[in-house]
Amino acid sequence: MKAVILAAGKGTRMKDLTNELPKPMLRVQGKPILEHILVGLRGVGIHDFCIVTGWRKEVIEEHFADGARWDVRIQYAEQKVQDGTGKAPELAKPFVGTEAFLLTYGDILVKPETYAQMLARWREGNFSGLLTVTAGEDVTKGAINFFDDQFCLRRLIEKPTPAQLEELRATGWLKPGDPAWYNAGIYLFQPAVFEFTSRLQKSPRGEYELTDAIIAMVAAGHRIAGLKIEGRWVDVRDPEVLAALERGEV
């Protein structure tokens, strides 16, 4: 298993904190967010990484170099145009080759055992992908996911509007008391995903979105497993979350 980490964005919601640093290099408990992710993945036996860089890429490359300090191997791919999450993974296609790979955003923190649970779930069936979810988040800021009785993906809606949520309730997709499963931003994929990212069109938000590729995979009959993240899941989205992490509150 290899890992691809998307770390190209500046993180504009971090304001001045990312004027000189890419967001994944902001420090939590003395280490960059990206380092926490890398060490967690190494703990489940992943030693080959491709980090997709962009804004202030040299900061990431100078800190991690070839990865030898962490007993891992790191390659880099630069996303020159920040045009969404759908095209960024394609930069790692030569690195991935014919192997399955883990894909994570460079600003999502979870307990290391979450990665182990992902790999265990992956081994349970013949899946083309695995999508992690959490409950209790505002799905209008991410994606809402619906699963069958085997917890495989049936439907995904990116950033649903309040009107769409009302329609989902009215049509029985979203039932009272059921969790609204929020896309947690950590995945496993077979290389088949690249067939679908290569055909992406820009969304109404003007970006190439990875979730559109996942929707197309499901429509084509690919099985996408779901996994609920147990315990800690932190999207380091703004200075307030970063400060709470430093205080040990999340």
ZIFENLIN-V567950 format. One record per residue. N is the residue number from 1. RES is the residue in one small letter. PHI is phi in whole degrees, -180 to 180 (none if undefined). PSI is psi as a letter, one per 20 degrees, with the letter a starting at -180 (NA if undefined). OMEGA is omega in whole degrees, -180 to 180 (* if undefined). Layout:
BEGIN
n=N res=RES phi=PHI psi=PSI omega=OMEGA
n=N res=RES phi=PHI psi=PSI omega=OMEGA
END
This chain:
BEGIN
n=1 res=m phi=none psi=p omega=176
n=2 res=k phi=-110 psi=r omega=179
n=3 res=a phi=-133 psi=p omega=175
n=4 res=v phi=-118 psi=p omega=-179
n=5 res=i phi=-116 psi=p omega=-179
n=6 res=l phi=-88 psi=o omega=-173
n=7 res=a phi=-137 psi=k omega=-173
n=8 res=a phi=-90 psi=h omega=-171
n=9 res=g phi=-77 psi=q omega=177
n=10 res=k phi=-80 psi=h omega=-177
n=11 res=g phi=81 psi=m omega=-173
n=12 res=t phi=-63 psi=h omega=179
n=13 res=r phi=-69 psi=i omega=177
n=14 res=m phi=-82 psi=i omega=177
n=15 res=k phi=56 psi=c omega=-173
n=16 res=d phi=-66 psi=i omega=-176
n=17 res=l phi=-63 psi=h omega=-179
n=18 res=t phi=-110 psi=k omega=176
n=19 res=n phi=-63 psi=h omega=-177
n=20 res=e phi=-116 psi=i omega=-176
n=21 res=l phi=-127 psi=q omega=167
n=22 res=p phi=-69 psi=q omega=-176
n=23 res=k phi=-51 psi=g omega=-178
n=24 res=p phi=-65 psi=i omega=179
n=25 res=m phi=-96 psi=j omega=173
n=26 res=l phi=-64 psi=q omega=-172
n=27 res=r phi=-93 psi=p omega=173
n=28 res=v phi=-127 psi=p omega=-178
n=29 res=q phi=52 psi=l omega=173
n=30 res=g phi=87 psi=i omega=-179
n=31 res=k phi=-128 psi=q omega=175
n=32 res=p phi=-60 psi=q omega=176
n=33 res=i phi=-51 psi=g omega=-177
n=34 res=l phi=-61 psi=h omega=179
n=35 res=e phi=-69 psi=h omega=176
n=36 res=h phi=-58 psi=g omega=-180
n=37 res=i phi=-65 psi=g omega=-178
n=38 res=l phi=-60 psi=g omega=-179
n=39 res=v phi=-66 psi=h omega=177
n=40 res=g phi=-62 psi=g omega=180
n=41 res=l phi=-71 psi=h omega=177
n=42 res=r phi=-61 psi=h omega=-179
n=43 res=g phi=-64 psi=i omega=177
n=44 res=v phi=-105 psi=j omega=172
n=45 res=g phi=94 psi=j omega=177
n=46 res=i phi=-89 psi=p omega=-176
n=47 res=h phi=-124 psi=i omega=180
n=48 res=d phi=-115 psi=p omega=-173
n=49 res=f phi=-127 psi=q omega=165
n=50 res=c phi=-122 psi=p omega=178
n=51 res=i phi=-103 psi=p omega=178
n=52 res=v phi=-87 psi=o omega=-174
n=53 res=t phi=-109 psi=r omega=178
n=54 res=g phi=-161 psi=e omega=180
n=55 res=w phi=-58 psi=p omega=179
n=56 res=r phi=48 psi=l omega=-176
n=57 res=k phi=-59 psi=h omega=-177
n=58 res=e phi=-64 psi=h omega=178
n=59 res=v phi=-65 psi=g omega=179
n=60 res=i phi=-68 psi=g omega=-176
n=61 res=e phi=-67 psi=h omega=178
n=62 res=e phi=-69 psi=h omega=-178
n=63 res=h phi=-73 psi=g omega=-173
n=64 res=f phi=-95 psi=h omega=-179
n=65 res=a phi=49 psi=c omega=-178
n=66 res=d phi=-91 psi=j omega=176
n=67 res=g phi=90 psi=i omega=-174
n=68 res=a phi=-58 psi=h omega=-179
n=69 res=r phi=-61 psi=h omega=-180
n=70 res=w phi=-106 psi=j omega=-178
n=71 res=d phi=60 psi=l omega=175
n=72 res=v phi=-134 psi=r omega=177
n=73 res=r phi=-117 psi=p omega=-176
n=74 res=i phi=-122 psi=p omega=167
n=75 res=q phi=-112 psi=r omega=-180
n=76 res=y phi=-128 psi=q omega=173
n=77 res=a phi=-136 psi=p omega=-176
n=78 res=e phi=-99 psi=p omega=171
n=79 res=q phi=-94 psi=o omega=-174
n=80 res=k phi=-74 psi=h omega=180
n=81 res=v phi=-116 psi=p omega=-180
n=82 res=q phi=-83 psi=n omega=-175
n=83 res=d phi=-120 psi=k omega=173
n=84 res=g phi=115 psi=r omega=-175
n=85 res=t phi=-82 psi=i omega=-176
n=86 res=g phi=-74 psi=h omega=-178
n=87 res=k phi=-93 psi=h omega=-177
n=88 res=a phi=-56 psi=g omega=-180
n=89 res=p phi=-62 psi=h omega=-179
n=90 res=e phi=-61 psi=h omega=179
n=91 res=l phi=-64 psi=h omega=-179
n=92 res=a phi=-95 psi=j omega=-176
n=93 res=k phi=-57 psi=g omega=178
n=94 res=p phi=-63 psi=h omega=178
n=95 res=f phi=-67 psi=g omega=-177
n=96 res=v phi=-67 psi=g omega=-178
n=97 res=g phi=64 psi=c omega=-176
n=98 res=t phi=-103 psi=j omega=-175
n=99 res=e phi=-96 psi=q omega=169
n=100 res=a phi=-67 psi=q omega=-179
n=101 res=f phi=-147 psi=q omega=173
n=102 res=l phi=-93 psi=p omega=179
n=103 res=l phi=-124 psi=p omega=178
n=104 res=t phi=-140 psi=q omega=170
n=105 res=y phi=-74 psi=q omega=-175
n=106 res=g phi=-82 psi=j omega=179
n=107 res=d phi=-131 psi=k omega=179
n=108 res=i phi=-111 psi=p omega=180
n=109 res=l phi=-110 psi=p omega=176
n=110 res=v phi=-137 psi=r omega=172
n=111 res=k phi=-67 psi=q omega=-180
n=112 res=p phi=-56 psi=h omega=-179
n=113 res=e phi=-66 psi=i omega=176
n=114 res=t phi=-60 psi=g omega=179
n=115 res=y phi=-64 psi=h omega=178
n=116 res=a phi=-64 psi=h omega=179
n=117 res=q phi=-66 psi=h omega=176
n=118 res=m phi=-62 psi=g omega=-179
n=119 res=l phi=-66 psi=h omega=178
n=120 res=a phi=-65 psi=g omega=178
n=121 res=r phi=-63 psi=h omega=180
n=122 res=w phi=-60 psi=h omega=-178
n=123 res=r phi=-78 psi=i omega=-177
n=124 res=e phi=-78 psi=i omega=-176
n=125 res=g phi=-159 psi=a omega=179
n=126 res=n phi=-95 psi=n omega=-174
n=127 res=f phi=-108 psi=q omega=172
n=128 res=s phi=-91 psi=i omega=-180
n=129 res=g phi=-161 psi=r omega=174
n=130 res=l phi=-140 psi=p omega=-177
n=131 res=l phi=-123 psi=p omega=179
n=132 res=t phi=-92 psi=q omega=-180
n=133 res=v phi=-139 psi=r omega=174
n=134 res=t phi=-142 psi=r omega=-179
n=135 res=a phi=-109 psi=r omega=173
n=136 res=g phi=91 psi=j omega=178
n=137 res=e phi=-97 psi=r omega=178
n=138 res=d phi=-79 psi=o omega=-175
n=139 res=v phi=-66 psi=i omega=178
n=140 res=t phi=-68 psi=i omega=178
n=141 res=k phi=-101 psi=i omega=-179
n=142 res=g phi=-142 psi=d omega=178
n=143 res=a phi=-146 psi=q omega=175
n=144 res=i phi=-104 psi=p omega=-174
n=145 res=n phi=-124 psi=q omega=179
n=146 res=f phi=-125 psi=p omega=-173
n=147 res=f phi=-126 psi=q omega=175
n=148 res=d phi=-87 psi=a omega=-176
n=149 res=d phi=-72 psi=i omega=173
n=150 res=q phi=-100 psi=j omega=-178
n=151 res=f phi=56 psi=l omega=169
n=152 res=c phi=-107 psi=q omega=-171
n=153 res=l phi=-67 psi=p omega=174
n=154 res=r phi=-104 psi=h omega=-172
n=155 res=r phi=-155 psi=q omega=179
n=156 res=l phi=-141 psi=p omega=176
n=157 res=i phi=-127 psi=o omega=-179
n=158 res=e phi=-79 psi=p omega=177
n=159 res=k phi=43 psi=m omega=-179
n=160 res=p phi=-63 psi=q omega=177
n=161 res=t phi=-79 psi=r omega=175
n=162 res=p phi=-54 psi=h omega=179
n=163 res=a phi=-65 psi=g omega=178
n=164 res=q phi=-65 psi=h omega=178
n=165 res=l phi=-64 psi=h omega=177
n=166 res=e phi=-63 psi=g omega=179
n=167 res=e phi=-65 psi=h omega=178
n=168 res=l phi=-63 psi=h omega=176
n=169 res=r phi=-69 psi=g omega=-177
n=170 res=a phi=-65 psi=h omega=-178
n=171 res=t phi=-94 psi=j omega=175
n=172 res=g phi=88 psi=j omega=177
n=173 res=w phi=-69 psi=h omega=-179
n=174 res=l phi=-113 psi=o omega=-174
n=175 res=k phi=-95 psi=q omega=178
n=176 res=p phi=-56 psi=p omega=179
n=177 res=g phi=89 psi=i omega=178
n=178 res=d phi=-77 psi=q omega=177
n=179 res=p phi=-69 psi=q omega=170
n=180 res=a phi=-91 psi=o omega=-173
n=181 res=w phi=-76 psi=o omega=-176
n=182 res=y phi=-96 psi=p omega=179
n=183 res=n phi=-64 psi=p omega=-172
n=184 res=a phi=-94 psi=i omega=169
n=185 res=g phi=81 psi=j omega=174
n=186 res=i phi=-130 psi=p omega=-171
n=187 res=y phi=-136 psi=r omega=162
n=188 res=l phi=-124 psi=q omega=180
n=189 res=f phi=-141 psi=q omega=160
n=190 res=q phi=-82 psi=q omega=180
n=191 res=p phi=-59 psi=i omega=177
n=192 res=a phi=-56 psi=h omega=-180
n=193 res=v phi=-58 psi=h omega=-176
n=194 res=f phi=-68 psi=h omega=174
n=195 res=e phi=-59 psi=h omega=-173
n=196 res=f phi=-92 psi=h omega=175
n=197 res=t phi=-67 psi=h omega=-178
n=198 res=s phi=-68 psi=h omega=-177
n=199 res=r phi=-102 psi=j omega=-176
n=200 res=l phi=-64 psi=q omega=169
n=201 res=q phi=-109 psi=q omega=179
n=202 res=k phi=-65 psi=q omega=-180
n=203 res=s phi=-77 psi=r omega=175
n=204 res=p phi=-59 psi=i omega=178
n=205 res=r phi=-89 psi=j omega=175
n=206 res=g phi=81 psi=k omega=-178
n=207 res=e phi=-131 psi=q omega=168
n=208 res=y phi=-85 psi=o omega=-172
n=209 res=e phi=-113 psi=p omega=-179
n=210 res=l phi=-58 psi=h omega=-179
n=211 res=t phi=-62 psi=h omega=176
n=212 res=d phi=-65 psi=h omega=177
n=213 res=a phi=-66 psi=h omega=179
n=214 res=i phi=-66 psi=g omega=177
n=215 res=i phi=-58 psi=g omega=-180
n=216 res=a phi=-67 psi=h omega=177
n=217 res=m phi=-63 psi=g omega=179
n=218 res=v phi=-62 psi=g omega=180
n=219 res=a phi=-62 psi=h omega=-179
n=220 res=a phi=-86 psi=j omega=176
n=221 res=g phi=97 psi=j omega=177
n=222 res=h phi=-76 psi=q omega=179
n=223 res=r phi=-90 psi=p omega=177
n=224 res=i phi=-116 psi=o omega=-180
n=225 res=a phi=-74 psi=q omega=173
n=226 res=g phi=-108 psi=q omega=174
n=227 res=l phi=-146 psi=p omega=174
n=228 res=k phi=-78 psi=p omega=176
n=229 res=i phi=-77 psi=p omega=178
n=230 res=e phi=-92 psi=p omega=175
n=231 res=g phi=80 psi=b omega=-169
n=232 res=r phi=-62 psi=p omega=169
n=233 res=w phi=-147 psi=p omega=-177
n=234 res=v phi=-131 psi=o omega=169
n=235 res=d phi=-92 psi=o omega=-176
n=236 res=v phi=-80 psi=m omega=-167
n=237 res=r phi=-90 psi=h omega=-174
n=238 res=d phi=-154 psi=r omega=-177
n=239 res=p phi=-60 psi=h omega=-179
n=240 res=e phi=-67 psi=g omega=178
n=241 res=v phi=-66 psi=g omega=179
n=242 res=l phi=-60 psi=g omega=179
n=243 res=a phi=-65 psi=h omega=179
n=244 res=a phi=-65 psi=h omega=176
n=245 res=l phi=-63 psi=g omega=180
n=246 res=e phi=-63 psi=h omega=179
n=247 res=r phi=-83 psi=i omega=-180
n=248 res=g phi=74 psi=k omega=-175
n=249 res=e phi=-91 psi=i omega=178
n=250 res=v phi=-135 psi=NA omega=*
END
